[in-house]
């Protein structure tokens, strides 16, 4: 049984999880395209065509995130929004509220022995 099948089986009697999984599956294309967009743009920035070796050595993830170009912020915002939509959470939720909700969802998960 796949992990997804296992989760879907387990979630049948847990409405909160079942709704979250349904939204995740419905928003899967948005999540996937958001992730692909971020990965492709980062790869293009890290490995531009016709760049000198010296300039390529300066193209690191650390430098990219320190520079934080607009396209990177927009890509992360799009991905964040897709994840929030998948959970059915509002876009103006605080980081603390996200952590509280993730903890509550995690505490609902069964242990390896299948207990709740």
HUJO-V312443 format. One record per backbone hydrogen bond with DSSP energy under -1.0 kcal/mol. CO is the residue of the C=O (numbers start at 1). NH is the residue of the N-H. E is the energy in kcal/mol with one decimal. If there is no record, write none. Layout:
{{CO,NH,E} {CO,NH,E}}
This chain:
{{2,6,-2.5} {3,7,-2.6} {4,8,-2.8} {5,9,-2.5} {6,10,-2.5} {7,11,-2.5} {11,14,-2.4} {14,18,-2.5} {15,19,-2.6} {16,20,-1.8} {17,21,-2.8} {18,22,-2.3} {19,23,-2.5} {20,24,-2.3} {21,25,-2.6} {22,26,-2.3} {23,27,-2.3} {27,31,-2.5} {28,32,-2.9} {29,33,-2.8} {30,34,-2.2} {31,35,-2.5} {32,36,-2.8} {33,37,-2.3} {34,38,-2.0} {35,39,-2.7} {36,40,-2.9} {37,41,-2.3} {38,42,-2.4} {39,43,-2.5} {40,44,-2.4} {41,45,-2.1} {42,46,-2.9} {43,47,-2.3} {52,56,-2.3} {53,57,-1.9} {56,59,-1.2} {58,60,-1.6} {60,64,-2.5} {61,65,-2.9} {62,66,-2.1} {63,67,-2.3} {64,68,-2.2} {69,73,-1.9} {70,74,-2.7} {71,75,-2.1} {72,76,-2.4} {73,77,-2.4} {74,78,-2.4} {75,79,-2.1} {76,80,-2.9} {77,81,-2.7} {78,82,-2.0} {79,83,-2.2} {80,84,-2.6} {81,85,-2.5} {82,86,-2.1} {83,87,-1.8} {84,88,-1.0} {84,89,-2.6} {90,93,-1.0} {94,98,-2.2} {95,99,-2.5} {96,100,-2.4} {97,101,-2.4} {98,102,-2.8} {99,103,-2.5} {100,104,-2.3} {101,105,-2.4} {102,106,-2.6} {103,107,-2.6} {104,108,-1.0} {111,114,-2.2} {115,111,-2.2}}
